[in-house]
Amino acid sequence: MNELNLIPHILPVPLEKAYRLLNHGPTVLVSAQDQTHIGVMTAAWACPVEFKPAKVSVVLDKSTMTRTIIENSGYFVLQVPNLKQLKMVYALGMMSQHDAPEKLRQCGVNLFHFPHSTLPAVEGCSAWLLCTLIVEPHHQQQHDLFIGEVIHAYADERIFKDGHWLFDQASEDWKSLHHVAGGHFYTIGHAVSVE
Amino acid sequence: MNELNLIPHILPVPLEKAYRLLNHGPTVLVSAQDQTHIGVMTAAWACPVEFKPAKVSVVLDKSTMTRTIIENSGYFVLQVPNLKQLKMVYALGMMSQHDAPEKLRQCGVNLFHFPHSTLPAVEGCSAWLLCTLIVEPHHQQQHDLFIGEVIHAYADERIFKDGHWLFDQASEDWKSLHHVAGGHFYTIGHAVSVE
């Protein structure tokens, strides 16, 4: 894994602005690490649930290895991928490490660490939310719903800066992905505002 | 309220396809009715949580009247609004009926009923998910998280047909809205697919 200081353009996002990284409903990558495995999977069903303390929810099917790793470790990362990662995002949602132990290599995932963190983060994304699992056995079992408190958030300043997404200024490659079904996604569109 | 048969273009969506109405992360309107009130509010934090039976989650702050109405009645509607409703969507998220008893009239909301349903639905939206509340007191109290099972789903065939959104074919007016913060939203963009 690379160290953050080898990866330019990544800046911390204040926790009170962390919800903005997910507020527009992007499909995310979920990553986690326990004592034996690193898991990365795609999830379309992720949401903020609280501004302060910043909390998020994500639905993780019982068949996924990443879910087990999160249950074991108590930590996970939600990251917002972009159009240049489309094939990887799709592949990470279709393959399971249970069947394909080499999934991460086959999908072309490169990992790095943020400072003072051992959580596995995926290179090339637009934003990252590092979370501690808020253990809720009934939620998890009954609805596959996992809740986390955001402990650190980061974004690539080329697409999210000073608390704002720059989708209208940056190139198409940086657009977030919004999954529909199968291999079909929409990119995020244009800014519209109420005066 | 109008009857559905006065509103052309609205077709049922099979429940196994209902998740597709929310899968791309749009901001929604939440509506509900109890014995004394009808509430409609905007919510950016809504998600599918299960394919079958189709289930959804939505975060509802304790300060909202719509939350109380849902707790009283056990039912709610999630609807997917579109760009032509931008001002209404913003206003429904900023005003509370606690302060403005005439909120719905002031926001320009027109309601209708689907057949065999007394749930209040907002005219002019792109899609509607009629839900029964799955009562989870701990979720609701601790995380403001409400889960519903979808009992009927509908969409306007001009923007969602045969299980697919038509954002690239329809006019800009039909684009879904993805809230960022304040009066700022993004519209949904273009379809991209993995071969």
Interface residues (C-beta under 8 A of the other chain):
Chain A: R20 N23 H24 G25 P26 T27 A44 W45 A46 C47 P48 V49 E50 K55 S57 V59 L83 L86 K87 Y90 E136 H138 H139 H143 D144 L145 I147 G163 H164 W165 F167 K175 L177 H178 H179 V180 A181 G183 H184 F185 Y186 T187 I188 G189 H190 A191 V192 S193 V194 E195
Chain B: R20 N23 H24 G25 P26 T27 A44 W45 A46 C47 P48 V49 E50 K55 S57 V59 L83 L86 K87 Y90 E136 H138 H139 H143 D144 L145 I147 G163 H164 W165 F167 K175 L177 H178 H179 V180 A181 G183 H184 F185 Y186 T187 I188 G189 H190 A191 V192 S193 V194 E195
